[in-house]
Amino acid sequence: MRIDIITLLPKLLDGALSESIIKRAQNKGLVEIHIHNLRDYCEDKHRTADDYPFGGEAGMVMKVEPIYKIITRLKSEREYDEVIYTSPDGVTYNQQEANRLSTLENLIILCGHYKGVDYRVREHLITREISIGDYVLTGGELAAAIIADSVVRILPGAIGDECSALTDSFQDNLLAPPVYTRPAEFNGWRVPDVLLSGNFAEISKWQEDQAYERTRRLRPDLLEIK
């Protein structure tokens, strides 16, 4: 198995992925884990990986270009079974998902940051979004480490007693609407016109509608919470 992790903070992952069972699994050749600094794929001299969101919302958004560049490069070198984005509004991670991922060959994990990634990344580059719980972390590195750890430990040969692994035991209840940043068009993928209109009443309505629609579609259980 090979796991490629794309991050803005590679040092956060160094320790977690170089100790204990994960270290032994790598030494045995059961898994390769490669950490990629997203800033290495930013073209400006400041290695800028984020920008202000269209629509006037507070916070910053991870840019589409460097993410597109690294994922495209990796996919040109080998086939990937899943391109995972760590996100609070992904599917809730559980042991069944870890078991499924452990049967695959090659994974990419993109660590989220700030308000999230430009939504075009999620629409066109990501195959699976995973959440480790209904809370927000500073970044997706800890979530990526949890996913990697839970997958690697159940690879055959990763732990001494393989049978042991087999017997192991949001503010308004709406998901966030899609977020986008510059450029307004990339690779033929356009930001919704309403976010470029400057009409903040319409932008607010669009965001509310999108938040409700995404929650209804992805996490309807949240709408049942009183």
C-alpha positions in Angstrom: 0.0 0.0 0.0 1.0 3.6 -0.7 -0.4 6.6 1.1 0.4 10.2 -0.1 -0.5 13.0 2.3 -0.7 16.6 1.0 -0.3 19.1 3.8 0.6 22.7 4.6 2.3 21.5 7.9 4.4 18.4 7.1 6.2 18.5 10.5 2.9 17.8 12.2 2.9 14.4 10.6 6.5 13.5 10.9 6.3 12.1 14.5 2.9 10.5 14.2 3.8 8.5 11.1 7.3 7.5 12.1 6.7 5.6 15.4 5.2 2.4 16.7 3.2 0.1 14.4 3.3 2.5 11.4 7.1 2.6 11.6 7.3 -1.1 11.7 4.9 -1.5 8.8 7.0 0.8 6.7 10.2 -1.0 7.7 8.6 -4.3 6.7 7.7 -2.8 3.3 3.9 -3.2 4.0 3.2 0.5 3.3 4.9 3.5 1.9 3.9 6.9 3.4 4.9 10.0 1.5 4.3 13.5 2.9 4.1 16.4 0.4 4.3 20.1 1.3 1.6 21.9 -0.7 3.6 25.1 -0.6 6.2 23.4 -2.9 3.5 23.6 -5.6 2.8 27.3 -5.2 4.3 29.5 -7.9 4.6 32.9 -6.3 7.7 33.8 -4.2 5.7 33.8 -1.0 4.5 30.2 -1.7 0.9 31.4 -1.1 -1.5 28.5 -0.8 -4.7 30.5 0.3 -6.7 33.5 -0.7 -9.8 35.5 0.4 -13.2 33.9 -0.4 -15.5 35.3 -3.0 -18.7 36.6 -1.5 -17.1 38.6 1.3 -17.1 35.9 4.0 -14.4 36.0 6.7 -11.4 33.7 6.7 -9.2 32.2 4.0 -9.7 29.4 1.4 -7.1 27.0 0.1 -6.3 27.7 -3.6 -7.2 25.3 -6.4 -4.0 25.6 -8.5 -1.4 24.0 -6.2 -3.8 21.3 -5.2 -4.5 20.5 -8.8 -0.8 20.5 -9.6 0.2 18.0 -7.0 -2.7 15.7 -7.4 -2.3 15.7 -11.2 1.4 14.9 -10.8 0.8 12.0 -8.5 -2.0 10.6 -10.6 0.3 10.7 -13.7 2.7 8.4 -11.9 0.2 5.7 -10.7 -3.4 4.9 -10.3 -5.1 5.9 -7.0 -8.1 4.1 -5.5 -9.3 7.1 -3.5 -8.4 10.8 -3.2 -9.6 11.7 0.3 -10.2 15.2 1.7 -10.4 15.5 5.5 -13.4 17.7 6.1 -15.9 18.2 9.0 -18.7 17.6 6.6 -17.4 14.3 5.1 -18.8 10.9 5.9 -18.2 10.0 9.6 -15.1 7.7 9.9 -15.5 4.3 11.4 -13.9 0.9 11.6 -15.8 -0.3 8.5 -14.4 2.5 6.5 -10.9 1.7 7.8 -11.3 -1.9 6.8 -12.4 -0.9 3.3 -9.5 1.5 2.8 -7.0 -1.2 4.0 -7.9 -3.3 1.0 -6.9 -0.6 -1.5 -3.5 -0.1 -3.0 -2.9 3.7 -3.3 -4.5 6.6 -1.4 -4.1 10.3 -1.5 -5.2 12.3 1.6 -5.5 16.1 1.3 -5.4 17.9 4.7 -7.9 20.7 4.9 -7.2 24.1 6.5 -8.8 27.6 7.0 -12.4 27.8 5.8 -11.7 24.8 3.6 -10.5 24.2 0.0 -11.8 26.0 -3.1 -15.0 23.9 -3.7 -13.8 23.1 -7.3 -11.3 20.8 -5.7 -14.1 18.9 -4.0 -16.2 18.8 -7.1 -13.5 17.6 -9.6 -10.5 16.1 -7.8 -11.8 14.4 -4.6 -13.4 11.0 -4.6 -14.0 10.6 -0.8 -14.6 13.1 2.0 -14.0 11.9 5.5 -14.7 13.4 8.9 -13.4 12.0 12.2 -16.2 13.7 14.2 -18.5 16.6 14.6 -15.9 19.1 15.6 -13.4 21.4 14.0 -9.6 21.0 14.2 -6.9 23.6 13.4 -6.0 21.5 10.3 -6.6 18.1 8.7 -3.2 16.7 9.7 -4.4 15.0 12.8 -7.3 13.5 10.9 -5.0 12.3 8.2 -2.7 10.7 10.8 -5.7 9.0 12.4 -6.9 7.6 9.0 -3.4 6.4 8.2 -2.9 4.8 11.6 -6.2 3.0 11.6 -5.6 1.7 8.1 -2.0 0.6 8.5 -2.5 -1.2 11.8 -4.9 -3.7 10.2 -2.7 -4.5 7.2 -1.7 -8.2 7.3 1.7 -8.4 9.1 1.6 -4.9 10.6 1.0 -6.2 14.2 2.2 -9.4 15.8 -1.2 -10.9 16.4 -3.3 -10.2 13.3 -6.4 -11.6 15.0 -6.1 -8.8 17.6 -6.9 -6.1 15.0 -9.9 -8.1 13.8 -11.5 -8.1 17.2 -11.0 -4.5 18.2 -13.8 -3.3 19.6 -21.9 22.2 14.5 -23.2 25.7 15.2 -26.7 25.7 13.6 -26.8 22.0 12.7 -26.1 22.8 9.1 -23.1 22.0 7.0 -21.1 24.9 5.5 -22.0 26.1 1.9 -19.4 25.7 -0.9 -16.5 28.2 -0.8 -14.5 29.5 -3.7 -11.5 31.8 -4.2 -9.6 33.3 -7.2 -9.4 32.6 -10.0 -13.0 32.9 -11.0 -12.5 30.4 -13.7 -10.0 27.5 -13.7 -9.7 24.6 -16.1 -13.2 25.5 -17.3 -14.6 25.3 -13.8 -16.5 28.5 -12.9 -17.4 30.0 -9.5 -21.2 30.5 -9.3 -22.2 33.8 -10.7 -24.0 34.9 -7.6 -20.8 35.0 -5.6 -19.3 37.5 -8.2 -22.4 39.7 -8.3 -21.7 41.9 -5.2 -25.3 41.5 -4.2 -24.8 40.5 -0.6 -28.5 39.7 0.0 -28.5 37.3 -2.8 -25.2 35.8 -1.7 -26.5 35.3 1.8 -29.7 33.6 0.5 -27.6 31.4 -1.9 -25.3 30.4 1.0 -28.3 29.5 3.3 -29.9 27.5 0.5 -26.7 25.6 -0.2 -26.1 24.9 3.5 -29.5 23.5 3.9 -29.4 21.5 0.6 -26.0 20.0 1.5 -27.1 19.1 5.0 -30.3 17.5 3.8 -28.3 15.5 1.2 -25.2 14.6 3.3 -26.2 14.7 6.9 -30.0 14.7 7.2 -29.6 13.5 10.8 -28.4 17.0 11.7 -31.8 18.5 10.7 -33.5 16.2 13.2 -31.6 17.6 16.1 -33.8 20.0 18.1 
